[in-house]
Amino acid sequence: MHIYCYTGVMFMNKAYILIILLFMPFLTAMPVSPSTSLIVNPSHDSAYIQDLIDNVVEDGGTIYFEPGTYYVNLGIGIVDPVNRSFALVGAGEGATILYSNLPNEIITDIGNGVHVTTIKGFTMMNEHGAIFTNGTSTVITNCTFIGIGSSPGSAICNAGTSSPIITDCMFINNSNYNGGAICNGGSSPIITNCVFYGNTGYSGGAIYNELASPVITNCTFTGNSAQTGSAIFNDVNSNSQVTNCILWNDIGTEIYNNAGSST
């Protein structure tokens, strides 16, 4: 009798184990439900973050990045038809760091004017650019860009019909052939309350514009250098509006207008 009961228990235990093993792949592969508020930490790689952007975060939602350094080994892409507006929010400048040595930007935001991405509270470091926008109205605020340089370069590159809003950001020691800190091609960015220090380029130490119409207000440019336009280089019919800005101690002509451009 005792042997029979013992054997029955063993049989039941084996049955439970078999059931768990059979259903384990389904349990581990269960998708995360859509959510308006998500939290990531430095142990999450860029593939995980990309999946949240593509499949999980809802319109009007936020992905919060806890303090620490994130090694963005694949880049983060926000590309239509995502058709959802959401925010990527760090813990503040110097607290949440996005780092990469990829030959492309850390964050790419491409769209058709439908979605708006907010990027807030990060420090970004990369050899080849931090943010690329095209056809979007990306909001970039309270971010610091340090030591970003070489092709494709520029801490922020705005192309096509993009009209990003860049506020309360710092651009320090970035470098690129055209625009060490920001390169605008055909875009209309609004740049407010930003500091540009120690950025270098051949044309435009801090900002380069081509067929672009930036509105630059309450910004400080100091210690930037370039062959022409140590602070701002306007090229090919660009029209820059520069209001209430400080341009001081930049090396060379601080604002240079070329090929039908104006300031």
NORFENBEL-V301204 format. One record per residue. N is the residue number from 1. RES is the residue in one small letter. PSI is psi in whole degrees, 0 to 359 (* if undefined). Layout:
# NORFENBEL-V301204
n=N res=RES psi=PSI
n=N res=RES psi=PSI
This chain:
# NORFENBEL-V301204
n=1 res=m psi=313
n=2 res=h psi=321
n=3 res=i psi=321
n=4 res=y psi=315
n=5 res=c psi=317
n=6 res=y psi=317
n=7 res=t psi=322
n=8 res=g psi=319
n=9 res=v psi=316
n=10 res=m psi=320
n=11 res=f psi=317
n=12 res=m psi=318
n=13 res=n psi=316
n=14 res=k psi=325
n=15 res=a psi=316
n=16 res=y psi=318
n=17 res=i psi=319
n=18 res=l psi=317
n=19 res=i psi=315
n=20 res=i psi=315
n=21 res=l psi=323
n=22 res=l psi=323
n=23 res=f psi=354
n=24 res=m psi=315
n=25 res=p psi=326
n=26 res=f psi=325
n=27 res=l psi=317
n=28 res=t psi=338
n=29 res=a psi=4
n=30 res=m psi=129
n=31 res=p psi=155
n=32 res=v psi=136
n=33 res=s psi=149
n=34 res=p psi=144
n=35 res=s psi=153
n=36 res=t psi=345
n=37 res=s psi=118
n=38 res=l psi=153
n=39 res=i psi=133
n=40 res=v psi=161
n=41 res=n psi=171
n=42 res=p psi=346
n=43 res=s psi=345
n=44 res=h psi=128
n=45 res=d psi=175
n=46 res=s psi=333
n=47 res=a psi=320
n=48 res=y psi=315
n=49 res=i psi=320
n=50 res=q psi=321
n=51 res=d psi=321
n=52 res=l psi=319
n=53 res=i psi=316
n=54 res=d psi=325
n=55 res=n psi=348
n=56 res=v psi=305
n=57 res=v psi=135
n=58 res=e psi=169
n=59 res=d psi=129
n=60 res=g psi=4
n=61 res=g psi=177
n=62 res=t psi=136
n=63 res=i psi=114
n=64 res=y psi=131
n=65 res=f psi=116
n=66 res=e psi=160
n=67 res=p psi=150
n=68 res=g psi=181
n=69 res=t psi=125
n=70 res=y psi=122
n=71 res=y psi=101
n=72 res=v psi=85
n=73 res=n psi=348
n=74 res=l psi=354
n=75 res=g psi=160
n=76 res=i psi=122
n=77 res=g psi=130
n=78 res=i psi=101
n=79 res=v psi=129
n=80 res=d psi=148
n=81 res=p psi=48
n=82 res=v psi=320
n=83 res=n psi=34
n=84 res=r psi=136
n=85 res=s psi=131
n=86 res=f psi=174
n=87 res=a psi=141
n=88 res=l psi=116
n=89 res=v psi=121
n=90 res=g psi=178
n=91 res=a psi=2
n=92 res=g psi=161
n=93 res=e psi=128
n=94 res=g psi=343
n=95 res=a psi=317
n=96 res=t psi=115
n=97 res=i psi=127
n=98 res=l psi=118
n=99 res=y psi=141
n=100 res=s psi=154
n=101 res=n psi=29
n=102 res=l psi=156
n=103 res=p psi=33
n=104 res=n psi=175
n=105 res=e psi=158
n=106 res=i psi=314
n=107 res=i psi=129
n=108 res=t psi=124
n=109 res=d psi=105
n=110 res=i psi=132
n=111 res=g psi=190
n=112 res=n psi=25
n=113 res=g psi=3
n=114 res=v psi=314
n=115 res=h psi=156
n=116 res=v psi=123
n=117 res=t psi=131
n=118 res=t psi=130
n=119 res=i psi=116
n=120 res=k psi=137
n=121 res=g psi=40
n=122 res=f psi=156
n=123 res=t psi=130
n=124 res=m psi=136
n=125 res=m psi=125
n=126 res=n psi=150
n=127 res=e psi=343
n=128 res=h psi=38
n=129 res=g psi=153
n=130 res=a psi=309
n=131 res=i psi=134
n=132 res=f psi=128
n=133 res=t psi=146
n=134 res=n psi=115
n=135 res=g psi=20
n=136 res=t psi=169
n=137 res=s psi=54
n=138 res=t psi=136
n=139 res=v psi=120
n=140 res=i psi=116
n=141 res=t psi=147
n=142 res=n psi=45
n=143 res=c psi=154
n=144 res=t psi=133
n=145 res=f psi=119
n=146 res=i psi=129
n=147 res=g psi=31
n=148 res=i psi=133
n=149 res=g psi=173
n=150 res=s psi=165
n=151 res=s psi=140
n=152 res=p psi=348
n=153 res=g psi=190
n=154 res=s psi=134
n=155 res=a psi=316
n=156 res=i psi=130
n=157 res=c psi=121
n=158 res=n psi=120
n=159 res=a psi=168
n=160 res=g psi=225
n=161 res=t psi=23
n=162 res=s psi=148
n=163 res=s psi=65
n=164 res=p psi=156
n=165 res=i psi=114
n=166 res=i psi=114
n=167 res=t psi=146
n=168 res=d psi=44
n=169 res=c psi=157
n=170 res=m psi=135
n=171 res=f psi=111
n=172 res=i psi=121
n=173 res=n psi=40
n=174 res=n psi=158
n=175 res=s psi=145
n=176 res=n psi=156
n=177 res=y psi=311
n=178 res=n psi=101
n=179 res=g psi=94
n=180 res=g psi=325
n=181 res=a psi=309
n=182 res=i psi=134
n=183 res=c psi=122
n=184 res=n psi=122
n=185 res=g psi=103
n=186 res=g psi=11
n=187 res=s psi=172
n=188 res=s psi=69
n=189 res=p psi=153
n=190 res=i psi=116
n=191 res=i psi=117
n=192 res=t psi=138
n=193 res=n psi=43
n=194 res=c psi=156
n=195 res=v psi=130
n=196 res=f psi=112
n=197 res=y psi=128
n=198 res=g psi=21
n=199 res=n psi=149
n=200 res=t psi=150
n=201 res=g psi=174
n=202 res=y psi=310
n=203 res=s psi=106
n=204 res=g psi=94
n=205 res=g psi=319
n=206 res=a psi=307
n=207 res=i psi=134
n=208 res=y psi=133
n=209 res=n psi=134
n=210 res=e psi=118
n=211 res=l psi=35
n=212 res=a psi=159
n=213 res=s psi=70
n=214 res=p psi=149
n=215 res=v psi=114
n=216 res=i psi=118
n=217 res=t psi=137
n=218 res=n psi=40
n=219 res=c psi=157
n=220 res=t psi=129
n=221 res=f psi=120
n=222 res=t psi=140
n=223 res=g psi=15
n=224 res=n psi=157
n=225 res=s psi=149
n=226 res=a psi=163
n=227 res=q psi=318
n=228 res=t psi=134
n=229 res=g psi=68
n=230 res=s psi=330
n=231 res=a psi=305
n=232 res=i psi=132
n=233 res=f psi=119
n=234 res=n psi=123
n=235 res=d psi=151
n=236 res=v psi=73
n=237 res=n psi=33
n=238 res=s psi=151
n=239 res=n psi=102
n=240 res=s psi=133
n=241 res=q psi=112
n=242 res=v psi=117
n=243 res=t psi=132
n=244 res=n psi=44
n=245 res=c psi=155
n=246 res=i psi=122
n=247 res=l psi=111
n=248 res=w psi=131
n=249 res=n psi=26
n=250 res=d psi=152
n=251 res=i psi=113
n=252 res=g psi=185
n=253 res=t psi=124
n=254 res=e psi=320
n=255 res=i psi=126
n=256 res=y psi=127
n=257 res=n psi=129
n=258 res=n psi=149
n=259 res=a psi=57
n=260 res=g psi=15
n=261 res=s psi=165
n=262 res=s psi=160
n=263 res=t psi=*
